[in-house]
């Protein structure tokens, strides 16, 4: 089954939306820090001090890289009215959506656990905001995954 023009445009819009959501998530997460007063002095807590947030950052970067690559391919498909590589789209969208889902899940989990243990003001709220944007990026990629599965040729 060939990709329709509407399907190609929807893919293009969803890929752009995914990139925007993931880039905003990346900025919010990477700039998240908090200065706290301890018995030993002043300490700076940054996102990279928490291992799960590093994994979240990794998933965001992988998601942005893949989405940019696919955006170029999708633009090429729309301009040239070609099919592209349907199998690559199918498996790539599936894998990346799972990667983004695991990043969002680990981020939500560690933020919930750490928030119960430590009072760091708005540090965890910013983390929740970044991870929520990552989750929305996952939703877009999951929808793309469904669209790419419809484009695959049906067995005879």
NUNU-102918 format. One record per atom (N, C-alpha, C): residue in one letter; z, x, y. Coordinates in pm, whole numbers. Each point is the difference from the previous one (the first is absolute). Example, Ala and Ser with C-alpha at 12.3 -4.5 7.8 and 13.67 -1.06 7.14 Angstrom:
residues 2
a,780,1319,-569
a,0,-89,119
a,0,90,120
s,-72,-35,105
s,6,82,119
s,73,-77,109
END
This chain:
residues 156
x,0,84,-118
x,0,-84,118
x,0,88,124
x,-88,-24,90
x,-13,81,121
x,103,-42,104
x,31,95,86
x,89,-31,111
x,-78,-79,105
x,58,-109,46
x,-65,-78,106
x,28,67,134
x,-75,-41,101
x,21,54,134
x,140,-35,51
x,46,-120,-30
x,134,-41,43
x,107,84,-68
x,-21,32,-127
x,94,84,-73
x,5,140,58
x,-115,53,40
x,-4,133,61
x,71,1,135
x,-21,-103,79
x,66,-9,131
x,151,-17,-19
x,40,-83,-95
x,143,-19,-27
x,63,132,-46
x,-71,75,-83
x,50,130,-44
x,15,95,118
x,-98,-2,88
x,4,86,118
x,121,-34,88
x,19,-128,26
x,113,-43,84
x,133,34,-67
x,13,-24,-130
x,124,30,-71
x,28,150,-4
x,-103,80,-13
x,20,145,-2
x,46,49,138
x,-59,-53,106
x,43,38,135
x,144,-44,24
x,34,-122,-42
x,137,-49,15
x,98,86,-80
x,-39,39,-120
x,86,87,-82
x,26,132,71
x,-106,60,54
x,16,129,69
x,91,-14,121
x,-18,-106,78
x,84,-20,119
x,146,-18,-40
x,25,-85,-99
x,138,-23,-45
x,64,128,-52
x,-74,76,-79
x,56,123,-58
x,22,107,108
x,-90,9,97
x,19,98,107
x,122,-34,86
x,19,-126,31
x,119,-40,77
x,125,29,-82
x,-5,-31,-130
x,113,28,-89
x,30,149,-2
x,-104,82,-5
x,16,146,-1
x,68,49,127
x,-42,-51,115
x,59,41,127
x,146,-42,8
x,28,-123,-37
x,138,-49,8
x,91,79,-93
x,-46,25,-123
x,83,74,-96
x,20,145,43
x,-108,66,40
x,10,143,30
x,77,28,129
x,12,-96,87
x,78,20,124
x,143,-53,-13
x,36,-50,-116
x,132,-60,-18
x,105,110,-15
x,95,2,92
x,111,95,-8
x,121,-60,71
x,114,58,-30
x,124,-50,62
x,96,119,15
x,61,10,116
x,102,103,24
x,136,-64,-24
x,80,65,-85
x,132,-54,-32
x,106,106,28
x,115,-49,35
x,116,85,26
x,83,9,-128
x,28,121,-47
x,81,19,-120
x,121,86,35
x,86,21,-99
x,116,87,20
x,-42,145,25
x,-118,36,-53
x,-50,136,15
x,-88,19,123
x,-27,-107,70
x,-84,9,119
x,-107,-107,0
x,-105,26,72
x,-111,-93,12
x,-103,32,-107
x,-48,-104,-68
x,-102,18,-104
x,-119,-90,30
x,-118,49,-31
x,-124,-77,18
x,-46,-46,-138
x,-6,-132,-20
x,-50,-57,-125
x,-146,-37,23
x,-88,51,-84
x,-142,-31,8
x,-45,-65,-130
x,-116,-65,5
x,-51,-68,-119
x,-17,98,-116
x,-40,124,28
x,-27,96,-106
x,128,49,-70
x,117,-35,53
x,124,35,-65
x,29,-90,-120
x,-71,-110,-11
x,19,-95,-111
x,-124,9,-89
x,19,39,-124
x,-111,28,-92
x,-94,-119,-18
x,54,-119,-11
x,-84,-118,-20
x,-91,-24,120
x,44,34,120
x,-84,-16,118
x,-116,100,-1
x,22,116,-61
x,-110,95,-17
x,-106,-58,-92
x,45,-70,-106
x,-95,-64,-90
x,-75,-112,72
x,70,-75,83
x,-63,-105,80
x,-108,63,89
x,34,111,65
x,-97,70,85
x,-122,43,-82
x,24,54,-120
x,-109,41,-88
x,-92,-117,-33
x,57,-114,-33
x,-82,-116,-34
x,-81,-48,120
x,60,6,119
x,-72,-40,121
x,-119,93,23
x,22,130,-11
x,-107,97,23
x,-112,-19,-102
x,34,-19,-127
x,-101,-23,-103
x,-76,-130,31
x,72,-104,40
x,-63,-127,34
x,-95,11,118
x,39,75,103
x,-87,19,116
x,-125,79,-40
x,18,107,-76
x,-114,83,-41
x,-100,-82,-82
x,51,-75,-98
x,-88,-81,-83
x,-69,-109,83
x,75,-65,87
x,-56,-108,81
x,-107,52,96
x,22,118,57
x,-103,59,87
x,-127,31,-79
x,17,57,-120
x,-115,29,-86
x,-75,-128,-33
x,71,-103,-40
x,-62,-126,-35
x,-60,-70,122
x,60,18,117
x,-56,-57,121
x,-138,58,28
x,-13,130,-16
x,-131,64,19
x,-100,-55,-101
x,41,-11,-126
x,-89,-54,-103
x,-38,-145,31
x,96,-81,45
x,-26,-141,30
x,-95,-14,118
x,20,81,104
x,-92,-3,114
x,-141,37,-46
x,-9,101,-84
x,-130,41,-54
x,-65,-113,-79
x,80,-71,-80
x,-52,-113,-79
x,-51,-112,91
x,75,-29,106
x,-40,-108,91
x,-129,38,73
x,-8,123,47
x,-119,43,75
x,-122,7,-91
x,16,56,-118
x,-114,20,-90
x,-26,-119,-92
x,84,-99,2
x,-10,-117,-89
x,-7,44,-146
x,85,96,-35
x,6,49,-138
x,127,-51,-67
x,8,22,-129
x,116,-46,-77
x,114,100,3
x,-29,127,9
x,104,101,-7
x,41,22,-144
x,113,62,-20
x,51,27,-133
x,108,-103,-33
x,-39,-105,-69
x,92,-112,-26
x,117,40,-88
x,-24,88,-96
x,107,42,-92
x,103,85,75
x,-48,90,86
x,92,81,81
x,83,-89,91
x,-64,-97,64
x,74,-94,85
x,107,-73,-80
x,-37,-47,-118
x,92,-78,-83
x,123,82,-39
x,-24,116,-63
x,113,80,-46
x,77,65,115
x,-72,43,102
x,68,60,115
x,92,-98,70
x,-48,-122,21
x,84,-102,64
x,121,-34,-85
x,-18,-7,-131
x,114,-29,-89
x,105,110,10
x,-44,125,-13
x,93,113,-1
x,73,11,134
x,-74,-7,109
x,62,15,131
x,95,-116,30
x,-35,-120,-43
x,92,-112,24
x,131,22,-77
x,-8,55,-120
x,124,31,-75
x,79,111,67
x,-68,100,52
x,68,109,69
x,72,-53,123
x,-69,-83,78
x,64,-57,120
x,117,-91,-37
x,-14,-74,-108
x,109,-88,-43
x,123,81,-42
x,-21,111,-70
x,116,82,-41
x,66,65,121
x,-82,39,99
x,58,56,123
x,84,-102,74
x,-52,-122,12
x,76,-105,68
x,127,-35,-78
x,-12,-8,-131
x,117,-34,-82
x,110,105,9
x,-39,127,-7
x,102,105,8
x,61,5,140
x,-82,-23,101
x,52,-1,136
x,99,-112,26
x,-35,-121,-45
x,92,-112,16
x,129,24,-76
x,-12,54,-121
x,119,23,-82
x,95,100,61
x,-52,116,41
x,89,102,55
x,56,-43,136
x,-77,-72,78
x,50,-45,130
x,114,-99,-19
x,-15,-90,-95
x,106,-96,-27
x,127,72,-49
x,-14,95,-91
x,116,72,-52
x,67,86,108
x,-80,71,77
x,56,89,102
x,64,-78,114
x,-57,-116,33
x,56,-80,109
x,140,-49,-35
x,25,-25,-128
x,133,-45,-42
x,102,113,4
x,-48,124,-13
x,90,115,-3
x,26,62,137
x,-100,0,86
x,9,71,128
x,-36,-92,115
x,67,21,110
x,-32,-72,123
x,-75,97,92
x,-131,-20,9
x,-82,91,82
x,-76,-75,108
x,53,-110,46
x,-63,-74,108
x,-136,-54,-38
x,-99,29,82
x,-133,-55,-24
x,-87,86,-92
x,55,105,-57
x,-77,87,-90
x,-57,-80,-117
x,81,-84,-60
x,-47,-77,-115
x,-89,-117,40
x,19,-54,120
x,-89,-106,47
x,-142,55,22
x,-9,120,54
x,-132,63,15
x,-61,29,-136
x,84,40,-94
x,-50,23,-136
x,-52,-129,-61
x,74,-108,18
x,-46,-131,-49
x,-134,-39,65
x,-13,26,129
x,-125,-34,70
x,-117,78,-58
x,20,129,-21
x,-107,84,-56
x,-37,-44,-141
x,100,-29,-80
x,-26,-39,-139
x,-62,-139,-6
x,36,-87,92
x,-63,-133,5
x,-148,11,32
x,-36,90,91
x,-141,23,30
x,-72,59,-121
x,68,89,-72
x,-57,53,-124
x,-23,-112,-101
x,94,-91,-10
x,-14,-113,-92
x,-119,-88,40
x,-19,-23,129
x,-115,-78,46
x,-131,73,-32
x,2,133,10
x,-116,80,-41
x,-28,-15,-148
x,106,-7,-80
x,-16,-25,-143
x,-64,-137,-24
x,43,-102,74
x,-57,-134,-16
x,-150,3,28
x,-40,67,107
x,-143,11,32
x,-76,70,-112
x,57,107,-53
x,-66,74,-108
x,-3,-83,-128
x,101,-80,-24
x,0,-86,-118
x,-110,-106,11
x,-18,-54,119
x,-109,-97,22
x,-134,69,-20
x,-14,123,50
x,-122,77,-23
x,-24,24,-149
x,108,21,-72
x,-10,20,-145
x,-57,-124,-69
x,44,-115,44
x,-53,-125,-56
x,-146,-17,37
x,-35,28,126
x,-140,-11,43
x,-89,96,-78
x,48,121,-25
x,-82,97,-74
x,-14,-41,-147
x,97,-73,-53
x,-14,-44,-139
x,-104,-111,-12
x,-16,-81,105
x,-104,-104,-1
x,-140,60,10
x,-11,118,60
x,-131,62,19
x,-52,69,-126
x,89,26,-96
x,-44,67,-123
x,-99,-86,-78
x,-97,64,-65
x,-94,-78,-81
x,72,-65,-118
x,-39,-124,-29
x,62,-72,-111
x,-73,34,-131
x,76,17,-109
x,-66,28,-128
x,-82,-119,-49
x,-110,30,-63
x,-91,-106,-44
x,42,-54,-133
END
